[in-house]
Amino acid sequence: MTLLHNISRTLQRRRNASWHALGYDTQVRPETPADYTAVEQLTYDAFNHDAEVRLIKTLRQQPGSISLVAGQHGKLVGHILFSVAHLADHAEITLMALAPMAVTNVLQHQGIGSALVRAGLELCRERGAAAVVVLGHPDYYPRFGFSPASHFNLRCPWQVPDNTFMLLPLNPAALKGRSGQVLYHPAFAEL
Ligand SMILES: CC(C)(COP(=O)(O)OP(=O)(O)OC[C@H]1O[C@@H](n2cnc3c(N)ncnc32)[C@H](O)[C@@H]1OP(=O)(O)O)[C@@H](O)C(=O)NCCC(=O)NCCS
């Protein structure tokens, strides 16, 4: 079965299970080239500068990247990207890095971001990633099961407060006994 089939099947299951619980007709699906302009515009509007837009342009083309969009009534309202990351000296481990994500300003705090995160995490799990890492707000990501990566002896490549670099183990056995620095795609260095 192809990757696209897998994604469609997973997203269909998720839609049936919970998307409508948001109270809006919110649908999450893989990004297509037809979405690029709208994704870049909403990302620019959410961050108010274009570094994240440049990052998306690079990362969405990388092998293994997962780029999902949320739509409401045919309008694109959110986007999330997961890119492949590695653990220094442990080439056998595949991690996924969550970043960036954005929701249309006026539609934030309605659960759209959560829907994107959950759909993406499920795909990362199906792909066999050992864990997902995120550098973000410590009040937001723990609700999905993230906790400080330092608890797993994994380090962020940048100097950041300990509780902002978080990890969600998807395959705890694969992480066992492994430690070190997480290696993001080089495009992150330009942020
Ligand atoms: C971060 C971001 C993507 C989150 O998206 P979002 O759609 O607002 O996220 P959610 O709605 O899932 O969760 C946000 C809040 O809404 C609450 N919420 C979730 N579902 C809700 C619902 N149905 N009704 C009301 N509130 C809800 C959540 O509890 C959460 O509350 P809290 O964080 O204040 O405790 C969005 O705020 C954004 O685009 N920010 C600017 C860009 C950015 O900073 N991106 C992250 C770094 S890459």
The ligand as a Tripos MOL2 file, in Angstrom:
@<TRIPOS>MOLECULE
LIG
   48    50     1     0     0
SMALL
NO_CHARGES

@<TRIPOS>ATOM
      1 C1          0.0450   27.5160   18.3040 C.3       1 LIG1
      2 C2         -1.1970   27.4270   17.4420 C.3       1 LIG1
      3 C3         -0.8560   26.6960   16.1250 C.3       1 LIG1
      4 C4         -2.2730   26.6420   18.1920 C.3       1 LIG1
      5 O1         -3.4000   26.4720   17.3610 O.3       1 LIG1
      6 P1         -4.8680   26.5490   17.9650 P.3       1 LIG1
      7 O2         -5.8080   26.0940   16.9310 O.co2     1 LIG1
      8 O3         -5.0810   27.8850   18.5630 O.co2     1 LIG1
      9 O4         -4.7280   25.4390   19.1190 O.3       1 LIG1
     10 P2         -5.8800   24.7730   19.9550 P.3       1 LIG1
     11 O5         -7.1520   25.4880   19.7210 O.co2     1 LIG1
     12 O6         -5.8200   23.3350   19.6780 O.co2     1 LIG1
     13 O7         -5.4090   24.9770   21.4280 O.3       1 LIG1
     14 C5         -5.2000   26.2850   21.8740 C.3       1 LIG1
     15 C6         -6.0840   26.5680   23.0280 C.3       1 LIG1
     16 O8         -7.4460   26.4380   22.6940 O.3       1 LIG1
     17 C7         -8.0890   25.5720   23.6430 C.3       1 LIG1
     18 N1         -9.1210   24.8130   22.9210 N.ar      1 LIG1
     19 C8         -8.9780   23.6280   22.3260 C.ar      1 LIG1
     20 N2        -10.1600   23.2440   21.7810 N.ar      1 LIG1
     21 C9        -11.0370   24.2360   22.0060 C.ar      1 LIG1
     22 C10       -12.3960   24.4500   21.6730 C.ar      1 LIG1
     23 N3        -13.1120   23.5290   20.9680 N.pl3     1 LIG1
     24 N4        -12.9830   25.6080   22.0620 N.ar      1 LIG1
     25 C11       -12.2850   26.5250   22.7430 C.ar      1 LIG1
     26 N5        -10.9870   26.3720   23.0990 N.ar      1 LIG1
     27 C12       -10.3720   25.2550   22.7290 C.ar      1 LIG1
     28 C13        -7.0280   24.6880   24.1340 C.3       1 LIG1
     29 O9         -7.3420   24.1540   25.3970 O.3       1 LIG1
     30 C14        -5.8910   25.6630   24.1970 C.3       1 LIG1
     31 O10        -6.0300   26.4320   25.3390 O.3       1 LIG1
     32 P3         -4.8040   26.9990   26.1780 P.3       1 LIG1
     33 O11        -3.5420   26.7520   25.3920 O.co2     1 LIG1
     34 O12        -5.0890   28.4390   26.2900 O.co2     1 LIG1
     35 O13        -4.8310   26.2690   27.4630 O.co2     1 LIG1
     36 C15        -1.7720   28.8220   17.0820 C.3       1 LIG1
     37 O14        -2.0000   29.5080   18.2870 O.3       1 LIG1
     38 C16        -0.8630   29.6500   16.1940 C.2       1 LIG1
     39 O15        -0.9510   29.5840   14.9570 O.2       1 LIG1
     40 N6          0.0260   30.4770   16.8040 N.am      1 LIG1
     41 C17         0.9460   31.3240   16.0310 C.3       1 LIG1
     42 C18         2.0510   30.5070   15.4100 C.3       1 LIG1
     43 C19         2.8010   29.6900   16.4460 C.2       1 LIG1
     44 O16         3.1970   30.2020   17.4940 O.2       1 LIG1
     45 N7          3.0140   28.3880   16.1520 N.am      1 LIG1
     46 C20         3.6390   27.4590   17.1040 C.3       1 LIG1
     47 C21         5.1040   27.4400   17.0160 C.3       1 LIG1
     48 S1          5.6770   26.5550   15.5710 S.3       1 LIG1
@<TRIPOS>BOND
     1     1     2 1
     2     2     3 1
     3     2     4 1
     4     2    36 1
     5     4     5 1
     6     5     6 1
     7     6     7 2
     8     6     8 1
     9     6     9 1
    10     9    10 1
    11    10    11 2
    12    10    12 1
    13    10    13 1
    14    13    14 1
    15    14    15 1
    16    15    16 1
    17    15    30 1
    18    16    17 1
    19    17    18 1
    20    17    28 1
    21    18    19 ar
    22    18    27 ar
    23    19    20 ar
    24    20    21 ar
    25    21    22 ar
    26    21    27 ar
    27    22    23 1
    28    22    24 ar
    29    24    25 ar
    30    25    26 ar
    31    26    27 ar
    32    28    29 1
    33    28    30 1
    34    30    31 1
    35    31    32 1
    36    32    33 2
    37    32    34 1
    38    32    35 1
    39    36    37 1
    40    36    38 1
    41    38    39 2
    42    38    40 1
    43    40    41 1
    44    41    42 1
    45    42    43 1
    46    43    44 2
    47    43    45 1
    48    45    46 1
    49    46    47 1
    50    47    48 1
@<TRIPOS>SUBSTRUCTURE
     1 LIG1         1 GROUP 0 **** ****
